[in-house]
């Protein structure tokens, strides 16, 4: 393994999520190289870019929808 590559477990630890969460990400969201036995290896630069939010989300407009939902929740919490 190249020193600039990370395993699924290392990526999960770096992002603070479960390994299964990383496994569910497709290559369009977080590119990886698969070994002949199916193990995934992620480039450190891609992981850092994903972490910084530089890669495009898989669902267009998702960030705007989430922001709208957060705004609604804030309004509803204010009514309590």
mmCIF file as gemmi writes it, N, C-alpha and C atoms, coordinates in Angstrom:
data_model
loop_
_atom_site.group_PDB
_atom_site.id
_atom_site.type_symbol
_atom_site.label_atom_id
_atom_site.label_alt_id
_atom_site.label_comp_id
_atom_site.label_asym_id
_atom_site.label_entity_id
_atom_site.label_seq_id
_atom_site.pdbx_PDB_ins_code
_atom_site.Cartn_x
_atom_site.Cartn_y
_atom_site.Cartn_z
_atom_site.occupancy
_atom_site.B_iso_or_equiv
_atom_site.pdbx_formal_charge
_atom_site.auth_seq_id
_atom_site.auth_asym_id
_atom_site.pdbx_PDB_model_num
ATOM 1 N N . UNK Axp A 1 ? 0.842 -1.18 0 1 0 ? 1 A 1
ATOM 2 C CA . UNK Axp A 1 ? 0 0 0 1 0 ? 1 A 1
ATOM 3 C C . UNK Axp A 1 ? 0.884 1.239 0 1 0 ? 1 A 1
ATOM 4 N N . UNK Axp A 2 ? 0.509 2.17 -0.815 1 0 ? 2 A 1
ATOM 5 C CA . UNK Axp A 2 ? 1.205 3.45 -0.935 1 0 ? 2 A 1
ATOM 6 C C . UNK Axp A 2 ? 1.002 4.253 0.354 1 0 ? 2 A 1
ATOM 7 N N . UNK Axp A 3 ? 2.029 4.963 0.852 1 0 ? 3 A 1
ATOM 8 C CA . UNK Axp A 3 ? 1.869 5.754 2.077 1 0 ? 3 A 1
ATOM 9 C C . UNK Axp A 3 ? 0.851 6.888 1.941 1 0 ? 3 A 1
ATOM 10 N N . UNK Axp A 4 ? 0.528 7.273 0.712 1 0 ? 4 A 1
ATOM 11 C CA . UNK Axp A 4 ? -0.478 8.321 0.49 1 0 ? 4 A 1
ATOM 12 C C . UNK Axp A 4 ? -1.883 7.75 0.372 1 0 ? 4 A 1
ATOM 13 N N . UNK Axp A 5 ? -2.018 6.448 0.621 1 0 ? 5 A 1
ATOM 14 C CA . UNK Axp A 5 ? -3.325 5.807 0.566 1 0 ? 5 A 1
ATOM 15 C C . UNK Axp A 5 ? -3.809 5.464 1.969 1 0 ? 5 A 1
ATOM 16 N N . UNK Axp A 6 ? -5.127 5.402 2.101 1 0 ? 6 A 1
ATOM 17 C CA . UNK Axp A 6 ? -5.741 5.089 3.391 1 0 ? 6 A 1
ATOM 18 C C . UNK Axp A 6 ? -6.727 3.939 3.209 1 0 ? 6 A 1
ATOM 19 N N . UNK Axp A 7 ? -6.875 3.116 4.23 1 0 ? 7 A 1
ATOM 20 C CA . UNK Axp A 7 ? -7.864 2.052 4.206 1 0 ? 7 A 1
ATOM 21 C C . UNK Axp A 7 ? -9.225 2.626 4.583 1 0 ? 7 A 1
ATOM 22 N N . UNK Axp A 8 ? -10.246 1.822 4.414 1 0 ? 8 A 1
ATOM 23 C CA . UNK Axp A 8 ? -11.595 2.248 4.786 1 0 ? 8 A 1
ATOM 24 C C . UNK Axp A 8 ? -11.653 2.606 6.267 1 0 ? 8 A 1
ATOM 25 N N . UNK Axp A 9 ? -11.011 1.801 7.103 1 0 ? 9 A 1
ATOM 26 C CA . UNK Axp A 9 ? -10.999 2.063 8.55 1 0 ? 9 A 1
ATOM 27 C C . UNK Axp A 9 ? -10.289 3.375 8.867 1 0 ? 9 A 1
ATOM 28 N N . UNK Axp A 10 ? -9.188 3.652 8.188 1 0 ? 10 A 1
ATOM 29 C CA . UNK Axp A 10 ? -8.459 4.895 8.421 1 0 ? 10 A 1
ATOM 30 C C . UNK Axp A 10 ? -9.279 6.107 7.984 1 0 ? 10 A 1
ATOM 31 N N . UNK Axp A 11 ? -9.979 5.976 6.862 1 0 ? 11 A 1
ATOM 32 C CA . UNK Axp A 11 ? -10.825 7.072 6.373 1 0 ? 11 A 1
ATOM 33 C C . UNK Axp A 11 ? -11.967 7.32 7.362 1 0 ? 11 A 1
ATOM 34 N N . UNK Axp A 12 ? -12.572 6.239 7.823 1 0 ? 12 A 1
ATOM 35 C CA . UNK Axp A 12 ? -13.672 6.369 8.784 1 0 ? 12 A 1
ATOM 36 C C . UNK Axp A 12 ? -13.201 7.08 10.052 1 0 ? 12 A 1
ATOM 37 N N . UNK Axp A 13 ? -12.034 6.714 10.531 1 0 ? 13 A 1
ATOM 38 C CA . UNK Axp A 13 ? -11.498 7.356 11.738 1 0 ? 13 A 1
ATOM 39 C C . UNK Axp A 13 ? -11.203 8.836 11.479 1 0 ? 13 A 1
ATOM 40 N N . UNK Axp A 14 ? -10.657 9.138 10.316 1 0 ? 14 A 1
ATOM 41 C CA . UNK Axp A 14 ? -10.328 10.529 9.984 1 0 ? 14 A 1
ATOM 42 C C . UNK Axp A 14 ? -11.573 11.399 9.866 1 0 ? 14 A 1
ATOM 43 N N . UNK Axp A 15 ? -12.675 10.811 9.392 1 0 ? 15 A 1
ATOM 44 C CA . UNK Axp A 15 ? -13.913 11.575 9.203 1 0 ? 15 A 1
ATOM 45 C C . UNK Axp A 15 ? -14.86 11.464 10.397 1 0 ? 15 A 1
ATOM 46 N N . UNK Axp A 16 ? -14.538 10.582 11.315 1 0 ? 16 A 1
ATOM 47 C CA . UNK Axp A 16 ? -15.373 10.416 12.501 1 0 ? 16 A 1
ATOM 48 C C . UNK Axp A 16 ? -16.694 9.724 12.238 1 0 ? 16 A 1
ATOM 49 N N . UNK Axp A 17 ? -16.683 8.779 11.308 1 0 ? 17 A 1
ATOM 50 C CA . UNK Axp A 17 ? -17.891 8.024 10.979 1 0 ? 17 A 1
ATOM 51 C C . UNK Axp A 17 ? -17.585 6.531 11.025 1 0 ? 17 A 1
ATOM 52 N N . UNK Axp A 18 ? -18.609 5.716 10.872 1 0 ? 18 A 1
ATOM 53 C CA . UNK Axp A 18 ? -18.428 4.265 10.862 1 0 ? 18 A 1
ATOM 54 C C . UNK Axp A 18 ? -17.855 3.795 9.529 1 0 ? 18 A 1
ATOM 55 N N . UNK Axp A 19 ? -17.193 2.645 9.556 1 0 ? 19 A 1
ATOM 56 C CA . UNK Axp A 19 ? -16.644 2.076 8.319 1 0 ? 19 A 1
ATOM 57 C C . UNK Axp A 19 ? -17.737 1.809 7.297 1 0 ? 19 A 1
ATOM 58 N N . UNK Axp A 20 ? -18.915 1.386 7.768 1 0 ? 20 A 1
ATOM 59 C CA . UNK Axp A 20 ? -20.007 1.111 6.832 1 0 ? 20 A 1
ATOM 60 C C . UNK Axp A 20 ? -20.448 2.372 6.098 1 0 ? 20 A 1
ATOM 61 N N . UNK Axp A 21 ? -20.34 3.505 6.753 1 0 ? 21 A 1
ATOM 62 C CA . UNK Axp A 21 ? -20.688 4.776 6.106 1 0 ? 21 A 1
ATOM 63 C C . UNK Axp A 21 ? -19.743 5.026 4.934 1 0 ? 21 A 1
ATOM 64 N N . UNK Axp A 22 ? -18.475 4.79 5.144 1 0 ? 22 A 1
ATOM 65 C CA . UNK Axp A 22 ? -17.483 4.978 4.068 1 0 ? 22 A 1
ATOM 66 C C . UNK Axp A 22 ? -17.74 3.976 2.95 1 0 ? 22 A 1
ATOM 67 N N . UNK Axp A 23 ? -18.061 2.744 3.306 1 0 ? 23 A 1
ATOM 68 C CA . UNK Axp A 23 ? -18.306 1.71 2.3 1 0 ? 23 A 1
ATOM 69 C C . UNK Axp A 23 ? -19.505 2.037 1.424 1 0 ? 23 A 1
ATOM 70 N N . UNK Axp A 24 ? -20.444 2.797 1.947 1 0 ? 24 A 1
ATOM 71 C CA . UNK Axp A 24 ? -21.637 3.165 1.172 1 0 ? 24 A 1
ATOM 72 C C . UNK Axp A 24 ? -21.384 4.3 0.192 1 0 ? 24 A 1
ATOM 73 N N . UNK Axp A 25 ? -20.302 5.024 0.37 1 0 ? 25 A 1
ATOM 74 C CA . UNK Axp A 25 ? -19.986 6.127 -0.538 1 0 ? 25 A 1
ATOM 75 C C . UNK Axp A 25 ? -19.503 5.567 -1.865 1 0 ? 25 A 1
ATOM 76 N N . UNK Axp A 26 ? -20.098 6.004 -2.929 1 0 ? 26 A 1
ATOM 77 C CA . UNK Axp A 26 ? -19.677 5.561 -4.25 1 0 ? 26 A 1
ATOM 78 C C . UNK Axp A 26 ? -18.422 6.29 -4.698 1 0 ? 26 A 1
ATOM 79 N N . UNK Axp A 27 ? -17.784 5.788 -5.735 1 0 ? 27 A 1
ATOM 80 C CA . UNK Axp A 27 ? -16.544 6.41 -6.225 1 0 ? 27 A 1
ATOM 81 C C . UNK Axp A 27 ? -16.738 7.825 -6.76 1 0 ? 27 A 1
ATOM 82 N N . UNK Axp A 28 ? -17.976 8.176 -7.093 1 0 ? 28 A 1
ATOM 83 C CA . UNK Axp A 28 ? -18.219 9.55 -7.57 1 0 ? 28 A 1
ATOM 84 C C . UNK Axp A 28 ? -18.17 10.542 -6.412 1 0 ? 28 A 1
ATOM 85 N N . UNK Axp A 29 ? -18.397 10.07 -5.192 1 0 ? 29 A 1
ATOM 86 C CA . UNK Axp A 29 ? -18.337 10.95 -4.018 1 0 ? 29 A 1
ATOM 87 C C . UNK Axp A 29 ? -16.964 10.934 -3.377 1 0 ? 29 A 1
ATOM 88 N N . UNK Axp A 30 ? -16.373 9.753 -3.281 1 0 ? 30 A 1
ATOM 89 C CA . UNK Axp A 30 ? -15.045 9.618 -2.683 1 0 ? 30 A 1
ATOM 90 C C . UNK Axp A 30 ? -14.298 8.544 -3.47 1 0 ? 30 A 1
ATOM 91 N N . UNK Axp A 31 ? -13.479 8.969 -4.445 1 0 ? 31 A 1
ATOM 92 C CA . UNK Axp A 31 ? -12.792 8.01 -5.315 1 0 ? 31 A 1
ATOM 93 C C . UNK Axp A 31 ? -11.895 7.059 -4.535 1 0 ? 31 A 1
ATOM 94 N N . UNK Axp A 32 ? -11.791 5.835 -5.027 1 0 ? 32 A 1
ATOM 95 C CA . UNK Axp A 32 ? -10.935 4.831 -4.403 1 0 ? 32 A 1
ATOM 96 C C . UNK Axp A 32 ? -10.374 3.882 -5.451 1 0 ? 32 A 1
ATOM 97 N N . UNK Axp A 33 ? -9.365 3.156 -5.038 1 0 ? 33 A 1
ATOM 98 C CA . UNK Axp A 33 ? -8.78 2.098 -5.858 1 0 ? 33 A 1
ATOM 99 C C . UNK Axp A 33 ? -9.129 0.79 -5.174 1 0 ? 33 A 1
ATOM 100 N N . UNK Axp A 34 ? -9.657 -0.159 -5.932 1 0 ? 34 A 1
ATOM 101 C CA . UNK Axp A 34 ? -10.003 -1.454 -5.354 1 0 ? 34 A 1
ATOM 102 C C . UNK Axp A 34 ? -8.911 -2.467 -5.682 1 0 ? 34 A 1
ATOM 103 N N . UNK Axp A 35 ? -8.514 -3.233 -4.673 1 0 ? 35 A 1
ATOM 104 C CA . UNK Axp A 35 ? -7.523 -4.283 -4.881 1 0 ? 35 A 1
ATOM 105 C C . UNK Axp A 35 ? -8.221 -5.473 -5.542 1 0 ? 35 A 1
ATOM 106 N N . UNK Axp A 36 ? -7.465 -6.431 -6.063 1 0 ? 36 A 1
ATOM 107 C CA . UNK Axp A 36 ? -8.088 -7.62 -6.66 1 0 ? 36 A 1
ATOM 108 C C . UNK Axp A 36 ? -9.013 -8.359 -5.681 1 0 ? 36 A 1
ATOM 109 N N . UNK Axp A 37 ? -8.747 -8.243 -4.389 1 0 ? 37 A 1
ATOM 110 C CA . UNK Axp A 37 ? -9.583 -8.912 -3.394 1 0 ? 37 A 1
ATOM 111 C C . UNK Axp A 37 ? -10.732 -8.035 -2.912 1 0 ? 37 A 1
ATOM 112 N N . UNK Axp A 38 ? -10.876 -6.824 -3.487 1 0 ? 38 A 1
ATOM 113 C CA . UNK Axp A 38 ? -11.995 -5.956 -3.175 1 0 ? 38 A 1
ATOM 114 C C . UNK Axp A 38 ? -11.761 -4.945 -2.07 1 0 ? 38 A 1
ATOM 115 N N . UNK Axp A 39 ? -10.559 -4.889 -1.532 1 0 ? 39 A 1
ATOM 116 C CA . UNK Axp A 39 ? -10.265 -3.89 -0.507 1 0 ? 39 A 1
ATOM 117 C C . UNK Axp A 39 ? -10.15 -2.523 -1.164 1 0 ? 39 A 1
ATOM 118 N N . UNK Axp A 40 ? -10.666 -1.51 -0.498 1 0 ? 40 A 1
ATOM 119 C CA . UNK Axp A 40 ? -10.627 -0.157 -1.041 1 0 ? 40 A 1
ATOM 120 C C . UNK Axp A 40 ? -9.477 0.631 -0.429 1 0 ? 40 A 1
ATOM 121 N N . UNK Axp A 41 ? -8.825 1.402 -1.283 1 0 ? 41 A 1
ATOM 122 C CA . UNK Axp A 41 ? -7.745 2.28 -0.85 1 0 ? 41 A 1
ATOM 123 C C . UNK Axp A 41 ? -8.041 3.677 -1.384 1 0 ? 41 A 1
ATOM 124 N N . UNK Axp A 42 ? -8.062 4.625 -0.474 1 0 ? 42 A 1
ATOM 125 C CA . UNK Axp A 42 ? -8.416 6.007 -0.789 1 0 ? 42 A 1
ATOM 126 C C . UNK Axp A 42 ? -7.164 6.879 -0.754 1 0 ? 42 A 1
ATOM 127 N N . UNK Axp A 43 ? -7.051 7.793 -1.703 1 0 ? 43 A 1
ATOM 128 C CA . UNK Axp A 43 ? -5.937 8.737 -1.697 1 0 ? 43 A 1
ATOM 129 C C . UNK Axp A 43 ? -6.165 9.758 -0.596 1 0 ? 43 A 1
ATOM 130 N N . UNK Axp A 44 ? -5.13 10.021 0.175 1 0 ? 44 A 1
ATOM 131 C CA . UNK Axp A 44 ? -5.215 10.962 1.289 1 0 ? 44 A 1
ATOM 132 C C . UNK Axp A 44 ? -5.731 12.336 0.814 1 0 ? 44 A 1
ATOM 133 N N . UNK Axp A 45 ? -5.276 12.778 -0.349 1 0 ? 45 A 1
ATOM 134 C CA . UNK Axp A 45 ? -5.707 14.075 -0.887 1 0 ? 45 A 1
ATOM 135 C C . UNK Axp A 45 ? -7.215 14.09 -1.156 1 0 ? 45 A 1
ATOM 136 N N . UNK Axp A 46 ? -7.768 12.976 -1.666 1 0 ? 46 A 1
ATOM 137 C CA . UNK Axp A 46 ? -9.205 12.896 -1.918 1 0 ? 46 A 1
ATOM 138 C C . UNK Axp A 46 ? -9.991 12.927 -0.612 1 0 ? 46 A 1
ATOM 139 N N . UNK Axp A 47 ? -9.471 12.248 0.409 1 0 ? 47 A 1
ATOM 140 C CA . UNK Axp A 47 ? -10.14 12.238 1.713 1 0 ? 47 A 1
ATOM 141 C C . UNK Axp A 47 ? -10.143 13.641 2.306 1 0 ? 47 A 1
ATOM 142 N N . UNK Axp A 48 ? -9.021 14.329 2.212 1 0 ? 48 A 1
ATOM 143 C CA . UNK Axp A 48 ? -8.941 15.695 2.733 1 0 ? 48 A 1
ATOM 144 C C . UNK Axp A 48 ? -9.885 16.625 1.973 1 0 ? 48 A 1
ATOM 145 N N . UNK Axp A 49 ? -9.965 16.458 0.651 1 0 ? 49 A 1
ATOM 146 C CA . UNK Axp A 49 ? -10.865 17.281 -0.153 1 0 ? 49 A 1
ATOM 147 C C . UNK Axp A 49 ? -12.321 16.994 0.212 1 0 ? 49 A 1
ATOM 148 N N . UNK Axp A 50 ? -12.643 15.728 0.417 1 0 ? 50 A 1
ATOM 149 C CA . UNK Axp A 50 ? -14.002 15.357 0.814 1 0 ? 50 A 1
ATOM 150 C C . UNK Axp A 50 ? -14.323 15.96 2.172 1 0 ? 50 A 1
ATOM 151 N N . UNK Axp A 51 ? -13.369 15.858 3.072 1 0 ? 51 A 1
ATOM 152 C CA . UNK Axp A 51 ? -13.559 16.397 4.419 1 0 ? 51 A 1
ATOM 153 C C . UNK Axp A 51 ? -13.784 17.909 4.371 1 0 ? 51 A 1
ATOM 154 N N . UNK Axp A 52 ? -13.095 18.575 3.499 1 0 ? 52 A 1
ATOM 155 C CA . UNK Axp A 52 ? -13.221 20.029 3.361 1 0 ? 52 A 1
ATOM 156 C C . UNK Axp A 52 ? -14.466 20.422 2.56 1 0 ? 52 A 1
ATOM 157 N N . UNK Axp A 53 ? -15.169 19.431 2.021 1 0 ? 53 A 1
ATOM 158 C CA . UNK Axp A 53 ? -16.379 19.712 1.262 1 0 ? 53 A 1
ATOM 159 C C . UNK Axp A 53 ? -16.114 20.185 -0.149 1 0 ? 53 A 1
ATOM 160 N N . UNK Axp A 54 ? -14.951 19.851 -0.683 1 0 ? 54 A 1
ATOM 161 C CA . UNK Axp A 54 ? -14.604 20.316 -2.018 1 0 ? 54 A 1
ATOM 162 C C . UNK Axp A 54 ? -15.148 19.433 -3.128 1 0 ? 54 A 1
ATOM 163 N N . UNK Axp A 55 ? -15.526 18.19 -2.808 1 0 ? 55 A 1
ATOM 164 C CA . UNK Axp A 55 ? -16.074 17.304 -3.825 1 0 ? 55 A 1
ATOM 165 C C . UNK Axp A 55 ? -17.584 17.513 -3.899 1 0 ? 55 A 1
ATOM 166 N N . UNK Axp A 56 ? -18.13 17.391 -5.074 1 0 ? 56 A 1
ATOM 167 C CA . UNK Axp A 56 ? -19.563 17.633 -5.285 1 0 ? 56 A 1
ATOM 168 C C . UNK Axp A 56 ? -20.403 16.588 -4.562 1 0 ? 56 A 1
ATOM 169 N N . UNK Axp A 57 ? -21.508 17.009 -3.973 1 0 ? 57 A 1
ATOM 170 C CA . UNK Axp A 57 ? -22.388 16.04 -3.328 1 0 ? 57 A 1
ATOM 171 C C . UNK Axp A 57 ? -23.054 15.145 -4.366 1 0 ? 57 A 1
ATOM 172 N N . UNK Axp A 58 ? -23.445 13.962 -3.971 1 0 ? 58 A 1
ATOM 173 C CA . UNK Axp A 58 ? -24.067 13.009 -4.886 1 0 ? 58 A 1
ATOM 174 C C . UNK Axp A 58 ? -25.464 13.466 -5.307 1 0 ? 58 A 1
ATOM 175 N N . UNK Axp A 59 ? -26.148 14.21 -4.457 1 0 ? 59 A 1
ATOM 176 C CA . UNK Axp A 59 ? -27.5 14.667 -4.758 1 0 ? 59 A 1
ATOM 177 C C . UNK Axp A 59 ? -27.464 16.175 -4.992 1 0 ? 59 A 1
ATOM 178 N N . UNK Axp A 60 ? -27.722 16.608 -6.224 1 0 ? 60 A 1
ATOM 179 C CA . UNK Axp A 60 ? -27.72 18.049 -6.487 1 0 ? 60 A 1
ATOM 180 C C . UNK Axp A 60 ? -28.75 18.766 -5.628 1 0 ? 60 A 1
ATOM 181 N N . UNK Axp A 61 ? -28.352 19.881 -5.038 1 0 ? 61 A 1
ATOM 182 C CA . UNK Axp A 61 ? -29.248 20.677 -4.227 1 0 ? 61 A 1
ATOM 183 C C . UNK Axp A 61 ? -29.446 20.176 -2.814 1 0 ? 61 A 1
ATOM 184 N N . UNK Axp A 62 ? -28.733 19.134 -2.431 1 0 ? 62 A 1
ATOM 185 C CA . UNK Axp A 62 ? -28.909 18.563 -1.094 1 0 ? 62 A 1
ATOM 186 C C . UNK Axp A 62 ? -28.563 19.576 -0.004 1 0 ? 62 A 1
ATOM 187 N N . UNK Axp A 63 ? -27.482 20.295 -0.174 1 0 ? 63 A 1
ATOM 188 C CA . UNK Axp A 63 ? -27.061 21.259 0.846 1 0 ? 63 A 1
ATOM 189 C C . UNK Axp A 63 ? -28.145 22.323 1.057 1 0 ? 63 A 1
ATOM 190 N N . UNK Axp A 64 ? -28.763 22.786 -0.01 1 0 ? 64 A 1
ATOM 191 C CA . UNK Axp A 64 ? -29.822 23.792 0.11 1 0 ? 64 A 1
ATOM 192 C C . UNK Axp A 64 ? -31.043 23.223 0.824 1 0 ? 64 A 1
ATOM 193 N N . UNK Axp A 65 ? -31.38 21.963 0.524 1 0 ? 65 A 1
ATOM 194 C CA . UNK Axp A 65 ? -32.522 21.34 1.192 1 0 ? 65 A 1
ATOM 195 C C . UNK Axp A 65 ? -32.261 21.157 2.679 1 0 ? 65 A 1
ATOM 196 N N . UNK Axp A 66 ? -31.051 20.751 3.013 1 0 ? 66 A 1
ATOM 197 C CA . UNK Axp A 66 ? -30.694 20.574 4.424 1 0 ? 66 A 1
ATOM 198 C C . UNK Axp A 66 ? -30.761 21.914 5.147 1 0 ? 66 A 1
ATOM 199 N N . UNK Axp A 67 ? -30.239 22.959 4.525 1 0 ? 67 A 1
ATOM 200 C CA . UNK Axp A 67 ? -30.283 24.288 5.135 1 0 ? 67 A 1
ATOM 201 C C . UNK Axp A 67 ? -31.727 24.725 5.36 1 0 ? 67 A 1
ATOM 202 N N . UNK Axp A 68 ? -32.604 24.445 4.412 1 0 ? 68 A 1
ATOM 203 C CA . UNK Axp A 68 ? -34.015 24.79 4.56 1 0 ? 68 A 1
ATOM 204 C C . UNK Axp A 68 ? -34.667 24.034 5.713 1 0 ? 68 A 1
ATOM 205 N N . UNK Axp A 69 ? -34.328 22.76 5.845 1 0 ? 69 A 1
ATOM 206 C CA . UNK Axp A 69 ? -34.866 21.963 6.948 1 0 ? 69 A 1
ATOM 207 C C . UNK Axp A 69 ? -34.36 22.469 8.294 1 0 ? 69 A 1
ATOM 208 N N . UNK Axp A 70 ? -33.084 22.836 8.352 1 0 ? 70 A 1
ATOM 209 C CA . UNK Axp A 70 ? -32.525 23.365 9.594 1 0 ? 70 A 1
ATOM 210 C C . UNK Axp A 70 ? -33.23 24.66 9.99 1 0 ? 70 A 1
ATOM 211 N N . UNK Axp A 71 ? -33.543 25.476 9.005 1 0 ? 71 A 1
ATOM 212 C CA . UNK Axp A 71 ? -34.249 26.734 9.271 1 0 ? 71 A 1
ATOM 213 C C . UNK Axp A 71 ? -35.646 26.461 9.82 1 0 ? 71 A 1
ATOM 214 N N . UNK Axp A 72 ? -36.343 25.49 9.246 1 0 ? 72 A 1
ATOM 215 C CA . UNK Axp A 72 ? -37.677 25.124 9.724 1 0 ? 72 A 1
ATOM 216 C C . UNK Axp A 72 ? -37.628 24.615 11.163 1 0 ? 72 A 1
ATOM 217 N N . UNK Axp A 73 ? -36.635 23.766 11.459 1 0 ? 73 A 1
ATOM 218 C CA . UNK Axp A 73 ? -36.501 23.228 12.811 1 0 ? 73 A 1
ATOM 219 C C . UNK Axp A 73 ? -36.254 24.356 13.804 1 0 ? 73 A 1
ATOM 220 N N . UNK Axp A 74 ? -35.403 25.288 13.433 1 0 ? 74 A 1
ATOM 221 C CA . UNK Axp A 74 ? -35.118 26.429 14.308 1 0 ? 74 A 1
ATOM 222 C C . UNK Axp A 74 ? -36.395 27.221 14.593 1 0 ? 74 A 1
ATOM 223 N N . UNK Axp A 75 ? -37.2 27.447 13.568 1 0 ? 75 A 1
ATOM 224 C CA . UNK Axp A 75 ? -38.46 28.174 13.753 1 0 ? 75 A 1
ATOM 225 C C . UNK Axp A 75 ? -39.404 27.403 14.678 1 0 ? 75 A 1
ATOM 226 N N . UNK Axp A 76 ? -39.496 26.087 14.456 1 0 ? 76 A 1
ATOM 227 C CA . UNK Axp A 76 ? -40.373 25.27 15.282 1 0 ? 76 A 1
ATOM 228 C C . UNK Axp A 76 ? -39.906 25.228 16.733 1 0 ? 76 A 1
ATOM 229 N N . UNK Axp A 77 ? -38.606 25.199 16.942 1 0 ? 77 A 1
ATOM 230 C CA . UNK Axp A 77 ? -38.083 25.195 18.3 1 0 ? 77 A 1
ATOM 231 C C . UNK Axp A 77 ? -38.381 26.518 18.995 1 0 ? 77 A 1
ATOM 232 N N . UNK Axp A 78 ? -38.456 27.576 18.258 1 0 ? 78 A 1
ATOM 233 C CA . UNK Axp A 78 ? -38.767 28.881 18.816 1 0 ? 78 A 1
ATOM 234 C C . UNK Axp A 78 ? -40.209 29.004 19.274 1 0 ? 78 A 1
ATOM 235 N N . UNK Axp A 79 ? -41.074 28.158 18.766 1 0 ? 79 A 1
ATOM 236 C CA . UNK Axp A 79 ? -42.494 28.189 19.127 1 0 ? 79 A 1
ATOM 237 C C . UNK Axp A 79 ? -42.767 27.506 20.467 1 0 ? 79 A 1
ATOM 238 N N . UNK Axp A 80 ? -41.827 26.755 20.964 1 0 ? 80 A 1
ATOM 239 C CA . UNK Axp A 80 ? -42.039 26.019 22.214 1 0 ? 80 A 1
ATOM 240 C C . UNK Axp A 80 ? -42.188 26.927 23.377 1 0 ? 80 A 1
